[in-house]
Amino acid sequence: MDDMIEQPAAGDGGGRRSRGEGRGAAARRASRSGGGPGPSLPYIQRKIGVYEVLDEEGLQLIERNADTVLEEIGIEFRDDAEALELWKEAGADVKGQRVHFPKGLCRELLKTAPKEFTWHARNSARNAQVGGKATIFAPVYGPPFVRDLEGNRRYATIEDFRNFVKLAYMAPSIHSSGGTVCEPVDIPVNKRHLDMVYSHIKYSDKPFMGSVTAPERAEDTIAMAKIVFGDEFVENNCVTLNLINANSPMVFDETMLGALKVYARHNQASVVSPFILSGAMSPVTVAGTLTQILAEVLAGASFTQLIRKGSPVLYGTFAASISMQSGAPTFGTPEPSLVSYGSAQLARRLGLPFRTGGSLCASKVPDAQAAHESASTLNMTLLAGTNFVLHAAGWLEGGLVSSYEKFMIDQDQLGMMQKMAEGVDLSENGQAMDAIREVGPGSHYLGCGHTQANFQTAFYRSALADNNSFEQWEIEGQKRIEERANALCRSWLDHYEAPPLDPAIDEALLAYIQKRKDSMPDAFT
């Protein structure tokens, strides 16, 4: 649902360079492009406008239809007596497990949810703003499989998990280490969340996501966060975002509600996100899907405010279409983009931060299909004005696979998106009038003073794209981008250095994990 490999020495995949040579070239290229390992870029503060697909009349129509769904059809809150009782007390009409909402109730409750908030990292320099004109990129979430650096598609392990956390930490344009970057199946189901949360804390100092697969696992996330940040800080600040999927159509189940309640009670952010495959889990039309998503988000997001007023919550949208011939999910198609654009508008009208998009594709390998489907989704994601972007790097095969090579290609694209979001430089240097005067008619700009002063930072330079001549490409081994991504990934992992972590905190985390593991037998289902 939406939601151990050997780490070889640095090399180019066909003959080896010295470590010093490889690192020097990588460092020079990174300094020019933002595409290599190095100092993390801050979260994006967009200086470009948003693209909107609905006018006022269209927005009001979708909102009226969602109100009708909430009032007449209702949303089920399954197997959670506490949730049903809270809705009764709030004035909703509860019939069995189905809740019918008087018009305006959910919107009134959401008035206490923050429009913007800070997502704290254990390194305060990595803190990120959620909402407003901020955009945060986080890696892929949820795949049980990986496509490794040897080209194998296999079940993920905890070593893979650690590797993806390390890569997210090293990627300049990724602002969070994410959550379930892959599912480590070599650890019992009921214990793996402990190793996963620990990996985020140990191997990265960027903001991280918590476990949602059971309420007690959410509680473990909170307990480990308090070891790092302190009890009082956690209760008064957001230190973890958490993905709460609606079980579309129009159901919230016991597991998701249990996790949501834990996080909301502790003032941690919930991303209430319907998981939509249009045609299967929502109507086949854009307007119908927008209506259902809005209704589901209104119900789930407002419930967080019944648990704790002021707890942060995001309007989430994960939308894909399906092939009407096979039923398989499809990505990079126009209709889900229209759904995401419209959802972003609806989120802004509610005053909630918005989540959608990523680098989504159905391709089985990081090929041309993966590239164009991911690019279509990623460009929409930025232009929609998305605040939190899950699946920004590494997604393959409809979310079944976390790919090392795809991760490296995607993070390079994220650097381009970060540059795009800066908009047009209208400073004196950006206007370049001195260059235009110096060059005059009929000459060229290659040697002028302005070009010489700006050549190192003038354009985004990809760490992976090959822009050399055919002859140079041929001499260097005729490598495809997947091969170059493979070599770069190996180099990053070979040169990874963990961020500092207070030994006392590390010891306390390990002691907590051991105590919790010793308290229960292994379970693999």
C-alpha positions as CSV (number, residue, x, y, z in Angstrom):
1,M,0.0,0.0,0.0
2,D,0.9,3.7,-0.4
3,D,1.9,3.1,1.1
4,M,21.9,-7.4,2.9
5,I,23.7,-6.0,-0.1
6,E,27.5,-5.6,0.0
7,Q,28.6,-2.0,-0.3
8,P,31.4,-2.0,-2.9
9,A,34.2,0.5,-3.1
10,A,33.6,3.5,-5.3
11,G,34.0,2.7,-9.0
12,D,32.6,3.5,-12.4
13,G,31.4,0.0,-13.1
14,G,34.0,-0.9,-15.7
15,G,37.6,-0.5,-14.4
16,R,38.4,1.3,-11.2
17,R,39.6,4.8,-10.5
18,S,41.5,5.8,-7.4
19,R,39.3,6.9,-4.4
20,G,40.9,10.3,-4.5
21,E,40.2,10.8,-8.1
22,G,36.5,9.7,-7.9
23,R,35.8,11.8,-4.8
24,G,37.4,14.9,-6.3
25,A,35.4,14.7,-9.5
26,A,32.2,14.0,-7.6
27,A,32.9,16.9,-5.3
28,R,33.5,19.3,-8.2
29,R,30.4,18.1,-10.0
30,A,28.3,18.3,-6.8
31,S,29.4,21.8,-6.1
32,R,28.2,22.9,-9.5
33,S,24.9,20.9,-9.6
34,G,23.5,20.1,-6.2
35,G,23.2,16.6,-7.5
36,G,26.0,14.8,-5.5
37,P,26.4,14.1,-1.8
38,G,27.1,17.2,0.1
39,P,25.5,19.8,2.3
40,S,21.7,19.4,2.3
41,L,19.7,22.1,0.7
42,P,17.0,23.5,2.9
43,Y,13.3,22.7,2.2
44,I,12.0,24.5,-0.8
45,Q,10.4,27.9,-0.5
46,R,8.6,28.2,-3.8
47,K,8.9,31.5,-5.6
48,I,6.8,30.4,-8.5
49,G,3.0,30.4,-8.8
50,V,0.7,27.4,-8.6
51,Y,-1.3,25.9,-11.5
52,E,-5.1,25.6,-11.0
53,V,-7.6,23.6,-13.0
54,L,-10.8,24.6,-11.2
55,D,-12.6,28.0,-11.1
56,E,-14.7,29.2,-8.2
57,E,-17.8,27.6,-9.6
58,G,-16.1,24.2,-10.0
59,L,-14.6,24.3,-6.5
60,Q,-18.0,25.1,-4.9
61,L,-19.6,22.3,-6.9
62,I,-17.1,19.7,-5.6
63,E,-17.5,21.1,-2.0
64,R,-21.3,20.8,-2.2
65,N,-21.0,17.3,-3.5
66,A,-18.6,16.3,-0.8
67,D,-21.0,17.7,1.8
68,T,-23.7,15.6,0.3
69,V,-21.6,12.5,0.6
70,L,-20.8,13.2,4.2
71,E,-24.4,13.9,5.2
72,E,-26.4,11.4,3.1
73,I,-24.0,8.5,2.5
74,G,-21.6,8.9,5.4
75,I,-18.1,7.5,6.2
76,E,-17.5,4.3,8.1
77,F,-15.3,4.3,11.2
78,R,-14.9,0.5,11.6
79,D,-14.3,-1.4,14.8
80,D,-13.5,1.7,16.9
81,A,-16.1,2.4,19.6
82,E,-14.1,5.4,20.9
83,A,-14.2,7.1,17.5
84,L,-18.0,6.5,17.1
85,E,-18.6,7.9,20.6
86,L,-16.5,11.0,19.9
87,W,-18.5,11.6,16.8
88,K,-21.8,11.3,18.6
89,E,-20.6,13.8,21.2
90,A,-19.5,16.2,18.4
91,G,-23.1,16.1,16.9
92,A,-22.8,13.6,14.1
93,D,-25.5,11.0,13.4
94,V,-24.0,7.6,14.0
95,K,-25.8,4.6,12.7
96,G,-23.9,1.4,13.4
97,Q,-20.3,2.0,12.2
98,R,-21.4,4.7,9.7
99,V,-21.1,8.3,10.6
100,H,-23.3,11.0,8.9
101,F,-21.9,14.5,9.3
102,P,-24.1,17.6,9.5
103,K,-23.1,20.2,6.9
104,G,-20.2,22.3,8.1
105,L,-19.3,20.1,11.1
106,C,-16.0,18.9,9.7
107,R,-14.9,22.3,8.5
108,E,-15.7,23.9,11.8
109,L,-13.6,21.3,13.6
110,L,-10.7,21.9,11.2
111,K,-10.5,25.6,12.2
112,T,-8.2,24.6,15.1
113,A,-5.7,22.7,12.8
114,P,-2.6,24.7,12.0
115,K,-2.1,26.1,8.5
116,E,1.7,25.8,8.9
117,F,4.0,24.1,11.4
118,T,7.6,23.1,11.9
119,W,8.7,19.5,11.4
120,H,11.6,19.2,13.8
121,A,14.7,17.1,13.1
122,R,17.2,16.0,15.6
123,N,19.6,18.4,13.9
124,S,17.8,21.6,14.1
125,A,19.5,22.8,10.9
126,R,17.4,20.2,9.1
127,N,14.0,21.4,10.4
128,A,11.4,21.8,7.7
129,Q,8.3,24.0,7.4
130,V,5.1,22.2,6.5
131,G,2.5,24.3,4.7
132,G,2.4,27.7,3.0
133,K,4.9,28.0,0.1
134,A,7.2,25.3,1.5
135,T,7.8,21.9,-0.3
136,I,9.5,18.9,1.3
137,F,10.7,15.9,-0.7
138,A,10.7,12.5,1.0
139,P,11.7,9.1,-0.5
140,V,9.6,6.1,-1.6
141,Y,7.4,4.5,1.1
142,G,6.1,1.0,1.5
143,P,7.6,-1.4,-1.1
144,P,8.2,-5.0,0.0
145,F,10.8,-5.6,-2.8
146,V,14.0,-3.9,-3.9
147,R,15.8,-3.9,-7.2
148,D,19.4,-4.0,-5.9
149,L,22.7,-2.9,-7.4
150,E,23.3,-6.3,-8.9
151,G,20.1,-6.1,-10.9
152,N,18.1,-8.5,-8.7
153,R,14.5,-8.0,-7.8
154,R,14.1,-9.5,-4.3
155,Y,12.5,-9.0,-0.9
156,A,13.9,-6.1,1.1
157,T,16.1,-6.5,4.2
158,I,17.0,-4.2,7.0
159,E,20.3,-3.6,5.3
160,D,18.4,-2.3,2.3
161,F,16.4,-0.1,4.7
162,R,19.5,1.4,6.2
163,N,21.0,2.0,2.8
164,F,18.0,3.9,1.6
165,V,18.0,6.0,4.8
166,K,21.7,6.7,4.2
167,L,21.0,7.7,0.6
168,A,18.2,10.0,1.6
169,Y,20.5,11.6,4.2
170,M,23.1,12.2,1.6
171,A,20.9,13.5,-1.2
172,P,21.0,17.3,-1.1
173,S,17.4,17.8,-2.4
174,I,15.7,15.3,-0.2
175,H,14.5,17.0,3.0
176,S,13.3,14.0,5.0
177,S,14.6,10.4,5.4
178,G,11.0,9.3,5.0
179,G,9.3,6.3,6.7
180,T,9.0,2.8,5.3
181,V,11.5,3.3,2.6
182,C,11.2,-0.5,2.1
183,E,9.7,-3.3,4.1
184,P,12.5,-5.3,5.8
185,V,11.1,-8.8,5.7
186,D,14.1,-10.4,7.5
187,I,12.8,-9.1,10.8
188,P,9.6,-10.3,12.5
189,V,6.6,-8.1,11.6
190,N,5.8,-7.1,15.1
191,K,9.4,-6.0,15.8
192,R,10.7,-4.5,12.5
193,H,9.3,-1.1,13.2
194,L,11.7,-0.7,16.1
195,D,14.7,-1.2,13.8
196,M,13.2,1.0,11.2
197,V,12.6,4.0,13.4
198,Y,16.1,3.5,15.0
199,S,17.6,3.5,11.5
200,H,16.1,6.9,10.7
201,I,17.4,8.3,14.0
202,K,20.9,6.6,13.7
203,Y,21.8,7.0,10.1
204,S,20.2,10.4,9.3
205,D,19.5,13.6,11.2
206,K,16.7,14.7,8.8
207,P,13.0,14.6,9.9
208,F,11.5,11.2,9.8
209,M,8.1,9.4,9.7
210,G,6.7,7.0,12.3
211,S,5.1,3.5,12.2
212,V,1.3,3.2,11.6
213,T,0.9,-0.5,11.2
214,A,-0.5,-0.9,14.8
215,P,-1.3,1.5,17.6
216,E,1.4,0.0,19.9
217,R,3.9,0.6,17.1
218,A,2.9,4.2,16.9
219,E,3.4,4.3,20.7
220,D,6.9,2.9,20.3
221,T,7.7,5.6,17.7
222,I,6.6,8.3,20.2
223,A,8.6,6.7,23.0
224,M,11.8,6.6,20.9
225,A,11.2,10.2,19.7
226,K,11.0,11.2,23.4
227,I,14.3,9.6,24.1
228,V,15.8,11.8,21.3
229,F,13.9,15.0,21.9
230,G,12.6,14.8,25.4
231,D,9.0,14.3,26.7
232,E,8.0,17.9,26.9
233,F,9.4,18.9,23.5
234,V,7.5,16.1,21.7
235,E,4.2,17.0,23.4
236,N,4.5,20.6,22.2
237,N,6.3,20.2,18.8
238,C,5.9,18.0,15.7
239,V,8.9,15.6,15.4
240,T,7.2,13.0,13.1
241,L,4.8,12.9,10.2
242,N,2.7,9.8,9.8
243,L,0.7,8.4,6.9
244,I,-2.9,7.6,7.6
245,N,-4.6,6.0,4.6
246,A,-8.3,6.0,4.2
247,N,-9.5,2.5,3.1
248,S,-11.3,4.0,0.1
249,P,-14.1,4.1,-0.7
250,M,-15.3,5.9,2.4
251,V,-13.9,3.7,5.2
252,F,-11.4,4.3,8.0
253,D,-10.3,1.0,9.6
254,E,-9.2,0.1,13.1
255,T,-5.5,0.0,12.4
256,M,-5.3,3.5,10.8
257,L,-7.6,5.0,13.4
258,G,-5.6,3.5,16.2
259,A,-2.4,5.0,14.8
260,L,-4.0,8.3,14.1
261,K,-5.3,8.6,17.7
262,V,-1.8,7.9,19.1
263,Y,-0.1,10.5,17.0
264,A,-2.8,13.2,17.4
265,R,-2.9,12.7,21.2
266,H,0.9,13.4,21.3
267,N,0.6,16.5,18.9
268,Q,2.2,14.7,16.0
269,A,1.2,15.3,12.4
270,S,-1.1,12.9,10.5
271,V,-1.2,12.9,6.7
272,V,-4.8,11.8,6.1
273,S,-4.6,10.4,2.6
274,P,-7.2,8.5,0.7
275,F,-5.4,5.8,-1.4
276,I,-7.2,6.0,-4.8
277,L,-7.0,3.9,-7.9
278,S,-9.7,5.6,-9.9
279,G,-12.2,3.2,-11.4
280,A,-11.7,0.7,-8.6
281,M,-11.7,2.8,-5.4
282,S,-13.4,5.9,-6.7
283,P,-15.4,6.9,-9.8
284,V,-13.7,6.9,-13.2
285,T,-14.2,10.7,-13.5
286,V,-12.0,13.5,-12.1
287,A,-14.9,15.4,-10.5
288,G,-16.3,12.2,-8.9
289,T,-12.9,11.3,-7.5
290,L,-12.3,14.8,-6.2
291,T,-15.6,14.7,-4.4
292,Q,-14.9,11.4,-2.7
293,I,-11.3,12.4,-1.7
294,L,-12.6,15.7,-0.2
295,A,-15.3,13.8,1.8
296,E,-12.8,11.2,3.1
297,V,-10.2,13.9,4.1
298,L,-12.7,16.1,5.8
299,A,-13.9,13.1,7.9
300,G,-10.4,11.8,8.8
301,A,-8.7,15.2,9.2
302,S,-11.4,16.6,11.4
303,F,-11.3,13.5,13.6
304,T,-7.7,14.5,14.7
305,Q,-9.2,17.6,16.2
306,L,-11.6,15.6,18.3
307,I,-8.6,13.8,19.7
308,R,-6.5,16.9,20.4
309,K,-7.4,20.4,19.2
310,G,-4.5,22.0,17.3
311,S,-2.7,18.7,16.4
312,P,-1.2,19.1,12.9
313,V,-2.9,17.4,10.0
314,L,-2.3,17.3,6.2
315,Y,-4.8,17.0,3.4
316,G,-3.4,14.0,1.5
317,T,-4.1,12.7,-2.0
318,F,-2.7,9.6,-3.6
319,A,-4.4,9.2,-7.0
320,A,-3.7,6.9,-9.8
321,S,-5.8,5.6,-12.7
322,I,-6.3,1.9,-13.7
323,S,-6.2,0.2,-17.1
324,M,-9.9,-0.5,-17.9
325,Q,-8.7,-3.5,-19.9
326,S,-6.5,-5.2,-17.2
327,G,-7.2,-3.4,-13.9
328,A,-3.5,-2.6,-13.5
329,P,-2.6,0.8,-12.0
330,T,-1.3,3.4,-14.4
331,F,0.9,6.4,-13.7
332,G,1.9,9.6,-15.4
333,T,-1.5,9.9,-17.0
334,P,-3.5,13.2,-17.3
335,E,-6.5,12.3,-15.0
336,P,-4.6,11.7,-11.8
337,S,-2.7,15.0,-12.4
338,L,-6.0,16.8,-12.7
339,V,-7.2,15.2,-9.5
340,S,-4.0,16.3,-7.7
341,Y,-4.2,19.9,-9.0
342,G,-7.9,20.1,-7.9
343,S,-7.1,18.6,-4.5
344,A,-4.4,21.1,-3.9
345,Q,-6.9,23.9,-4.5
346,L,-9.4,22.3,-2.1
347,A,-6.7,21.9,0.5
348,R,-5.7,25.6,0.3
349,R,-9.4,26.6,0.7
350,L,-9.5,24.5,3.9
351,G,-6.2,26.0,5.2
352,L,-4.5,22.6,5.4
353,P,-1.0,21.7,4.2
354,F,-1.2,19.4,1.2
355,R,0.5,16.1,0.2
356,T,0.5,14.4,-3.2
357,G,2.6,13.2,-6.1
358,G,6.2,12.0,-6.2
359,S,8.2,10.2,-8.9
360,L,5.6,7.5,-9.7
361,C,5.7,5.0,-12.5
362,A,4.5,1.5,-13.4
363,S,7.7,0.4,-15.1
364,K,9.6,-2.6,-13.9
365,V,13.1,-1.2,-14.4
366,P,14.4,2.4,-14.5
367,D,13.9,2.8,-18.2
368,A,12.4,5.5,-20.5
369,Q,8.8,4.6,-19.3
370,A,9.9,5.1,-15.7
371,A,11.5,8.4,-16.6
372,H,8.6,9.9,-18.5
373,E,5.9,8.7,-16.1
374,S,7.9,10.0,-13.1
375,A,8.6,13.3,-14.8
376,S,4.9,13.8,-15.6
377,T,4.0,13.2,-12.0
378,L,6.9,15.2,-10.5
379,N,6.3,18.3,-12.6
380,M,2.6,18.3,-11.6
381,T,3.6,17.8,-8.0
382,L,5.7,21.0,-7.9
383,L,3.3,23.1,-10.0
384,A,0.3,22.1,-7.8
385,G,2.0,23.7,-4.8
386,T,2.4,20.5,-2.9
387,N,3.8,20.9,0.6
388,F,4.8,17.3,1.4
389,V,5.9,14.9,-1.4
390,L,6.1,11.3,-0.5
391,H,7.6,8.8,-3.1
392,A,9.9,11.5,-4.4
393,A,12.7,9.1,-5.1
394,G,13.1,5.3,-5.7
395,W,9.6,4.3,-6.6
396,L,9.3,1.5,-9.2
397,E,6.7,-1.0,-10.4
398,G,3.7,0.7,-9.1
399,G,5.1,1.0,-5.6
400,L,6.1,-2.6,-5.2
401,V,9.8,-2.0,-5.6
402,S,12.3,0.4,-4.1
403,S,15.1,0.8,-6.7
404,Y,18.6,1.9,-5.9
405,E,19.3,3.1,-9.4
406,K,15.9,4.8,-9.7
407,F,16.5,6.5,-6.4
408,M,19.7,8.1,-7.7
409,I,18.0,9.2,-11.0
410,D,15.1,10.7,-9.1
411,Q,17.1,12.6,-6.6
412,D,18.9,14.2,-9.5
413,Q,15.6,15.4,-10.9
414,L,14.6,16.7,-7.4
415,G,17.6,19.0,-7.6
416,M,16.2,20.4,-10.9
417,M,12.8,20.9,-9.2
418,Q,14.5,22.8,-6.4
419,K,16.1,25.1,-8.9
420,M,12.9,25.5,-10.8
421,A,11.1,26.5,-7.6
422,E,13.5,29.4,-7.1
423,G,11.8,31.2,-10.0
424,V,13.4,34.1,-12.0
425,D,16.3,36.0,-10.5
426,L,15.5,39.7,-11.0
427,S,18.5,41.0,-9.1
428,E,21.1,43.2,-10.8
429,N,23.2,40.1,-11.5
430,G,20.1,38.3,-12.8
431,Q,19.2,41.1,-15.2
432,A,22.7,40.8,-16.8
433,M,22.6,44.2,-18.3
434,D,26.3,44.5,-18.0
435,A,26.8,41.4,-20.0
436,I,24.4,42.6,-22.8
437,R,26.3,46.0,-22.9
438,E,29.7,44.3,-23.0
439,V,28.9,41.8,-25.8
440,G,26.8,44.0,-28.1
441,P,25.5,42.9,-31.5
442,G,27.1,40.0,-33.3
443,S,29.5,38.7,-30.7
444,H,29.1,35.9,-28.0
445,Y,28.8,35.7,-24.3
446,L,31.3,32.9,-23.6
447,G,34.2,35.1,-22.6
448,C,32.4,38.1,-21.1
449,G,32.9,39.1,-17.5
450,H,29.4,38.2,-16.4
451,T,29.6,34.7,-17.8
452,Q,33.0,34.2,-16.2
453,A,31.7,35.4,-12.8
454,N,28.6,33.1,-13.0
455,F,29.7,30.0,-15.0
456,Q,30.0,27.7,-12.0
457,T,26.4,28.2,-10.8
458,A,24.7,29.5,-14.0
459,F,22.7,26.3,-14.8
460,Y,21.8,23.2,-12.9
461,R,24.3,20.5,-13.9
462,S,23.1,16.9,-13.6
463,A,25.3,14.5,-11.8
464,L,24.0,11.7,-14.0
465,A,23.1,13.0,-17.4
466,D,25.6,12.5,-20.2
467,N,25.9,15.7,-22.4
468,N,29.2,14.9,-24.0
469,S,29.8,14.1,-27.7
470,F,29.0,10.7,-29.1
471,E,32.7,10.0,-29.4
472,Q,33.4,10.8,-25.7
473,W,30.4,8.7,-24.6
474,E,31.7,5.8,-26.7
475,I,35.3,6.2,-25.2
476,E,33.8,6.2,-21.7
477,G,32.1,2.8,-22.2
478,Q,28.7,3.8,-23.8
479,K,27.1,3.7,-20.4
480,R,23.3,4.2,-20.0
481,I,22.0,6.4,-17.2
482,E,21.1,3.3,-15.1
483,E,24.8,2.2,-15.2
484,R,25.9,5.7,-14.2
485,A,23.3,5.7,-11.4
486,N,24.5,2.4,-10.2
487,A,28.1,3.6,-10.0
488,L,27.1,6.8,-8.2
489,C,25.0,4.9,-5.7
490,R,27.9,2.5,-4.9
491,S,30.2,5.6,-4.4
492,W,27.7,7.3,-2.1
493,L,27.3,4.3,0.1
494,D,31.1,3.7,0.2
495,H,31.7,7.2,1.4
496,Y,28.8,7.5,3.8
497,E,29.5,9.0,7.2
498,A,26.9,8.9,9.9
499,P,25.8,12.1,11.5
500,P,26.8,12.5,15.1
501,L,24.4,11.0,17.7
502,D,24.9,11.5,21.4
503,P,26.1,8.1,22.7
504,A,23.8,8.3,25.7
505,I,20.8,8.7,23.5
506,D,22.0,5.8,21.2
507,E,22.4,3.6,24.3
508,A,19.0,4.5,25.6
509,L,17.4,3.8,22.2
510,L,19.1,0.4,21.9
511,A,18.0,-0.5,25.5
512,Y,14.4,0.4,24.7
513,I,14.4,-1.6,21.6
514,Q,15.8,-4.7,23.3
515,K,13.3,-4.4,26.2
516,R,10.4,-4.2,23.7
517,K,11.7,-7.1,21.6
518,D,12.2,-9.2,24.7
519,S,8.6,-8.5,25.8
520,M,6.9,-10.4,22.9
521,P,7.5,-13.5,20.8
522,D,8.3,-13.2,17.1
523,A,5.4,-12.8,14.7
524,F,5.7,-13.0,11.0
525,T,2.1,-12.2,10.1
